């Protein structure tokens, strides 16, 4: 099975087991109210499309957050490298006598 299909199934299962009815979730329709099979099928397909769009939107948002975090990690590593070089330079510098500082 595709990972997307598994995610959709997990999301649908969590929606079914949640206390909120389908009408409480903006964008989802309560398909159980439909009596005609064609209308119920259309309703379910609309819900699947909505869930796929919501999942894609969340995936894009997560990717953006991951990219931002990776950029921050790179910047912090560069800063750490510079600070380590500064510390090494200070350690290599000969200590000045206390009398010379006054």
Buried (B, 14 or more C-beta within 10 A) or exposed (E): EEEEEEBBEEBBEEBEEEEEEBEEBEEBBEBEEBEEEEEBEBBBEBBEEBBBEBBEEEEEEEEEEEEEEEEEEEEEEEEEEEEEEEEEEEEEEEEEEEEEEE
